[in-house]
Amino acid sequence: MLIAVVGAVVIFALTYYGVVSRNVHRTIAAMAGAVGMVLFGHGMGFYDTTAAIDYIDFNTIGLLLGMMILVGLLGESGFFDYLAIKTAKLSDGSFYRLLALFVIVTGLTSAFLDNVTTVLLMAPVTIKIANELEVNPIPFLMAEVISSNIGGTATLIGDPPNIMIGSTANIDFLHFLLYLAPIVLIVLFAVLLIFEVLYKDMLDIKMEKFEKVASMDEKETITNRPLLYKSLLVLLLTLILFTIHHMLNIEPWLVAITGASLLLLVTLPDPEEALKHVHWTTLLFFAGLFIVIGGLDEAGVIRIIAMEIDQASGNSLLLAIFIVLMVSGGFAMVVGNIPAAITLIPAVNLFIQHSGLGAGHPINPLWWALSLGACFGGNGTLISAPANLIVSNISEKMGYPLSFKKFTKTSLPITVFSLLLSFLLLWVFFIVIR
């Protein structure tokens, strides 16, 4: 029905305008869009409240909820302050080594925790270290946020788009790690070389104030050792469960909630204080967008998108990989990687089912293309990923404004490069040496 398609697209467009315009909070925009979609769909007879609830991916919501509690309590112990100061001291007075270490540590941490929480806890102490060194912290912050979005692509739990892809395509933690980690590592180290060129003037300067950082005692940042040890132990157990959850036939959300519940049980914190680590507005934002995209699906819009991909691919897996990678990357740059993933996952899923492309692979490479496109595309602009906005807000509050223009001037070329390099790697890994 044409009216249903047009109406659903209009509501979708208004919702996403609200999300990216920042005139209203993105959660309010998503919730208003969800209500509008359900009311319109109910009136037109193609969508109702029961269907809307079914479209909410509670696997994604539960996994995010559990990891927020786990990582939040770990942060309370002072772990991230310790990690940042220890990393800075290992630089031994070299600016480039310091930036490289921040890139590697942030990238790896983002893969096994989550990129949003990692930068939320790393950014303030990074600025503190830069102040002690009497240098501009912006290059280090840019390196951290870009590496967090890249590093988070390596695992199921590192970046929200992967959580949703894993839930829809039934891809487990171990397969994300095996298939995407090699690509992510290559891209991360290539981007590190780009940073060396971009910040060459600063990185060639010798640290004159390194003794201030060298004199810091990172052990003093650990404010609660029992909490640190318990958090690290439970986190390790949780990561082991993530690795074997497919063998145990349990969903990833149950692993995350089990880990969070166990940590709460062994630490017995004030529940209200512990739950402050949960970004409830983020979870409601997800729920609202799931309902909006559900309306698009029921109206037939997702099928149209899948047909367009099918036509453009010309029955070529390589061309389909390129299209999915670039469309998801470009869409992520414009509206954000989370909205892009929520919108494109059902379209790619439908395209895979009907086209048969990539069927000979254990896991369809189009899912990896979508993951790399959405996650790497999150580096495109300041609004392309939650981690970008968080670092910008922290930086501004601490006296170092990071404008849209300043961020994008550095991030956009790196994003385009990382997307092209990832396409080359997908071609080599899944076409040439299949």
C-alpha positions in Angstrom: 0.0 0.0 0.0 1.6 3.3 -1.2 0.1 5.4 1.6 1.6 3.0 4.3 5.0 3.1 2.6 5.0 6.9 2.3 3.7 7.5 5.8 6.2 5.1 7.4 9.1 6.8 5.5 7.9 10.2 6.7 7.8 9.1 10.3 11.2 7.5 10.0 12.7 10.7 8.4 11.2 12.9 11.1 12.5 10.6 13.8 16.0 10.5 12.4 15.9 14.3 12.0 15.2 14.6 15.7 18.0 12.2 16.5 20.7 14.0 14.5 19.5 17.6 14.9 20.1 17.7 18.7 17.1 20.1 19.0 15.6 17.4 21.3 17.3 14.5 23.1 17.7 11.6 20.8 15.8 9.3 23.2 12.8 11.6 23.1 13.0 11.6 19.3 13.1 7.8 19.2 10.3 7.4 21.6 8.1 9.9 19.8 8.9 8.2 16.5 7.9 4.8 18.0 4.6 6.2 19.3 3.9 7.9 15.9 4.8 4.7 14.0 2.5 2.5 16.1 -0.4 4.9 15.9 -0.1 5.4 12.2 0.4 1.7 11.6 -2.6 0.8 13.7 -4.7 3.3 11.9 -3.6 1.9 8.5 -4.0 -1.7 9.7 -0.4 -2.9 9.1 1.2 -2.4 12.6 0.0 -2.8 16.2 1.4 -2.8 19.7 2.0 -6.6 19.8 4.1 -6.5 16.6 6.0 -3.4 17.9 7.0 -5.2 21.1 8.1 -8.2 19.0 10.5 -6.0 17.1 12.4 -4.8 20.2 15.6 -6.9 20.3 15.8 -7.7 24.0 19.0 -9.7 23.4 20.7 -6.4 22.5 19.1 -4.5 25.4 20.0 -7.2 27.9 23.6 -7.5 26.7 24.1 -3.8 27.0 22.5 -3.6 30.4 24.7 -6.4 31.8 27.9 -4.9 30.4 27.1 -1.4 31.6 26.9 -2.7 35.2 30.0 -4.8 34.9 32.3 -2.2 33.4 30.8 0.6 35.5 31.7 -1.2 38.7 35.1 -2.0 37.4 35.6 1.7 36.7 34.6 2.5 40.3 37.7 0.7 41.5 40.0 3.2 39.7 41.0 0.6 37.1 40.8 3.0 34.1 42.8 5.7 35.8 45.5 3.1 36.6 45.5 1.9 33.0 45.9 5.4 31.6 48.7 6.5 33.9 50.5 3.2 33.5 50.2 3.5 29.7 51.6 7.1 29.8 54.6 6.0 31.9 55.4 3.3 29.4 55.9 6.0 26.7 59.2 6.9 28.2 59.0 10.5 27.2 58.0 9.9 23.5 54.9 11.6 22.2 54.5 9.2 19.4 54.9 6.2 21.7 52.4 7.7 24.0 49.8 8.2 21.2 50.5 4.7 19.9 50.0 3.2 23.3 46.8 5.0 23.8 45.6 3.8 20.4 46.5 0.1 21.2 45.2 0.1 24.8 41.9 1.9 23.9 41.4 -0.3 20.9 41.9 -3.6 22.7 40.0 -2.5 25.8 37.1 -1.4 23.6 36.9 -4.9 22.0 36.5 -6.8 25.3 34.5 -4.2 27.3 32.7 -1.7 25.1 33.9 1.3 23.3 31.5 3.8 24.8 32.3 3.0 28.5 36.0 2.8 27.6 36.3 6.4 26.3 33.9 7.6 29.0 36.4 6.5 31.6 39.7 7.0 29.7 39.1 10.6 28.4 39.2 12.5 31.7 42.4 11.0 32.8 44.0 11.4 29.3 43.3 15.2 29.6 44.8 15.2 33.1 48.0 13.5 31.7 48.1 16.0 28.8 47.8 18.9 31.3 50.7 17.5 33.3 52.7 17.3 30.1 51.5 20.8 29.1 50.4 19.7 25.7 47.1 19.9 23.8 45.1 16.7 24.6 43.0 16.9 21.4 45.3 14.6 19.3 45.3 12.0 22.0 41.5 12.2 22.5 41.0 11.9 18.7 43.3 8.9 18.6 41.4 7.3 21.5 37.9 7.7 20.1 38.8 6.6 16.6 40.7 3.6 17.9 37.8 2.8 20.2 35.3 2.6 17.3 37.8 0.5 15.3 38.7 -1.8 18.2 35.1 -2.3 19.2 34.4 -3.8 15.8 36.5 -6.9 16.7 34.0 -8.7 19.0 30.3 -9.3 19.5 30.3 -7.0 22.6 32.6 -4.2 21.5 30.2 -2.0 19.6 26.3 -1.9 19.5 26.0 -2.7 15.8 27.8 -6.0 16.3 25.5 -6.9 19.2 22.5 -6.4 16.9 24.1 -8.2 13.9 25.0 -11.1 16.2 21.5 -11.3 17.5 19.9 -11.3 14.1 22.3 -13.5 12.2 23.0 -15.8 15.2 26.7 -15.2 15.1 28.6 -16.0 18.3 31.4 -14.2 20.1 34.1 -16.5 18.9 33.2 -16.2 15.3 33.3 -12.4 15.5 36.7 -12.6 17.1 38.1 -15.1 14.5 36.7 -13.3 11.4 36.9 -9.6 12.3 39.8 -9.3 14.7 42.5 -9.8 12.0 40.9 -7.1 9.8 40.5 -4.8 12.8 44.1 -5.2 13.8 45.4 -4.5 10.3 43.2 -1.3 10.0 44.1 -0.2 13.5 47.9 -0.3 12.9 47.4 1.3 9.5 45.5 4.2 11.1 48.3 4.5 13.7 50.6 5.3 10.8 48.2 7.9 9.6 48.3 9.6 13.0 52.1 9.7 12.8 51.7 11.8 9.6 48.9 14.0 10.8 50.5 14.9 14.1 54.1 14.7 13.0 55.0 18.3 14.2 53.9 17.5 17.7 55.0 13.9 17.9 58.6 14.8 17.0 58.9 17.1 20.0 60.6 15.7 23.1 58.5 15.6 26.3 60.0 18.2 28.6 57.6 17.6 31.4 57.6 13.8 31.4 59.0 13.7 34.9 55.6 14.9 36.1 53.9 11.9 34.6 56.8 9.6 35.7 56.4 10.7 39.3 52.7 9.7 39.3 51.9 6.6 41.3 49.3 4.7 39.4 48.7 2.4 42.4 47.2 5.4 44.3 44.3 5.5 41.7 43.0 2.1 42.9 40.5 3.3 45.5 38.9 -0.1 46.1 41.2 -3.1 45.7 38.6 -5.8 46.7 36.2 -4.4 44.1 39.0 -4.3 41.5 39.9 -8.0 42.1 36.3 -9.2 42.1 35.4 -7.1 39.0 38.4 -8.4 37.0 37.6 -12.0 38.1 33.9 -11.8 37.2 34.8 -10.0 33.9 37.2 -12.8 33.0 34.6 -15.4 33.7 32.1 -13.5 31.6 34.5 -13.3 28.7 35.1 -17.0 28.9 31.3 -17.6 28.9 31.0 -15.3 25.8 33.6 -17.4 24.1 31.8 -20.7 24.7 28.1 -19.5 24.9 27.2 -21.2 21.6 28.5 -24.5 23.0 26.3 -24.1 26.1 23.4 -23.0 23.9 22.7 -19.8 25.9 22.2 -16.3 24.5 24.8 -13.5 24.9 22.3 -11.4 26.9 22.1 -14.1 29.5 25.9 -14.2 29.8 26.1 -10.5 30.3 23.3 -10.4 32.9 24.8 -13.4 34.7 28.1 -11.6 34.9 26.5 -8.5 36.2 24.3 -10.4 38.7 27.3 -12.3 40.0 29.4 -9.1 40.5 26.5 -7.4 42.3 26.2 -10.5 44.5 29.9 -10.7 45.5 30.3 -7.0 46.0 26.9 -6.2 47.5 26.9 -2.5 46.6 24.0 -0.1 47.1 21.8 -1.2 44.2 20.7 2.4 43.4 24.4 3.4 43.1 25.3 0.4 41.0 22.4 0.9 38.6 23.5 4.5 38.0 26.0 3.0 35.6 23.2 1.9 33.4 22.5 4.4 30.6 18.7 4.0 30.7 18.2 6.7 28.1 20.4 4.7 25.7 18.4 1.5 26.2 15.1 3.4 25.7 16.6 5.0 22.5 17.3 1.5 21.2 13.8 0.3 22.0 12.3 3.3 20.3 14.3 2.8 17.1 13.6 -0.9 17.0 9.9 -0.1 17.0 10.3 2.6 14.2 12.2 0.2 12.0 9.6 -2.5 12.7 7.0 -0.1 11.2 9.2 0.3 8.1 9.4 -3.5 7.8 5.7 -4.1 8.2 4.9 -1.3 5.7 7.2 -3.0 3.1 10.0 -0.4 3.0 12.7 -2.9 4.1 11.8 -5.2 1.3 12.2 -2.3 -1.2 15.7 -1.5 0.2 16.7 -5.2 -0.1 15.4 -5.3 -3.7 17.5 -2.2 -4.5 20.6 -3.9 -3.1 19.8 -7.0 -5.1 19.5 -5.0 -8.3 22.7 -3.0 -7.7 24.8 -6.1 -6.9 24.1 -7.8 -10.2 24.4 -11.2 -8.5 28.0 -10.5 -7.7 29.1 -11.3 -4.1 32.1 -8.9 -4.4 29.9 -6.1 -5.6 27.3 -6.9 -2.9 30.0 -6.7 -0.2 31.2 -3.3 -1.6 27.6 -1.9 -1.7 26.7 -3.1 1.9 30.0 -1.9 3.2 29.8 1.6 1.7 26.1 2.1 2.2 26.3 1.2 5.8 29.4 3.3 6.3 27.9 6.3 4.5 24.6 6.0 6.4 26.5 5.7 9.7 28.4 8.9 9.0 25.2 10.8 8.3 22.7 9.5 11.0 25.0 7.5 13.3 26.2 3.9 13.4 23.4 2.6 15.7 20.5 4.0 13.6 22.3 2.8 10.5 22.7 -0.7 11.8 19.1 -1.0 13.1 17.8 0.2 9.7 20.1 -1.9 7.5 20.2 -5.2 9.4 16.7 -6.4 8.3 17.3 -5.2 4.7 20.6 -7.2 4.5 19.0 -10.2 6.2 16.2 -10.2 3.6 18.7 -9.7 0.8 20.8 -12.6 2.0 17.7 -14.9 2.2 16.5 -14.1 -1.3 19.7 -13.6 -3.3 21.6 -16.7 -2.0 24.9 -14.7 -2.3 27.6 -15.9 0.1 25.7 -19.1 0.9 28.8 -21.2 0.5 30.6 -19.5 3.4 30.2 -20.7 7.0 29.0 -17.2 7.9 27.8 -14.9 5.1 30.5 -12.2 4.5 27.8 -9.7 3.9 27.3 -9.6 7.7 31.0 -8.8 8.1 30.7 -6.0 5.5 27.7 -4.6 7.4 29.6 -4.7 10.7 32.7 -3.1 9.3 30.7 -0.4 7.5 28.5 0.6 10.4 31.3 0.5 13.1 34.0 2.1 11.0 31.5 4.6 9.6 31.0 5.7 13.2 34.3 7.6 13.0 33.0 9.7 10.1 31.7 12.8 12.0 31.2 14.0 15.5 27.6 12.6 15.5 28.4 9.3 13.9 28.8 7.3 17.1 28.0 7.7 20.8 31.7 7.5 21.8 32.5 10.6 19.6 29.8 12.7 21.4 30.9 11.5 24.8 34.6 12.5 24.2 33.5 15.8 22.8 31.4 16.6 25.8 34.1 15.6 28.3 36.7 17.6 26.4 34.5 20.7 26.3 33.7 20.5 30.0 37.4 20.2 30.8 38.3 23.3 28.7 39.2 21.8 25.3 36.3 22.3 22.9 36.2 19.7 20.1 34.0 21.1 17.4 32.2 19.2 14.6 34.5 20.8 12.0 37.7 20.0 14.0 36.7 16.4 14.6 35.5 15.7 11.1 38.6 17.3 9.5 40.7 14.5 11.1 38.2 11.7 11.3 36.6 11.7 7.8 39.7 10.9 5.7 40.6 8.2 8.2 37.1 6.8 7.9 37.2 6.7 4.1 40.6 5.0 4.3 39.5 2.4 6.8 36.4 1.5 4.7 38.4 1.1 1.6 41.1 -0.9 3.3 38.5 -3.2 4.9 36.9 -3.8 1.5 40.3 -4.8 0.2 40.8 -7.2 3.2 37.3 -8.7 2.8 38.1 -9.3 -0.9 41.3 -11.0 0.0 39.9 -13.1 2.9 36.6 -14.1 1.4 37.1 -14.1 -2.3 40.7 -14.6 -3.2 41.8 -17.1 -0.4 38.3 -18.4 0.5 
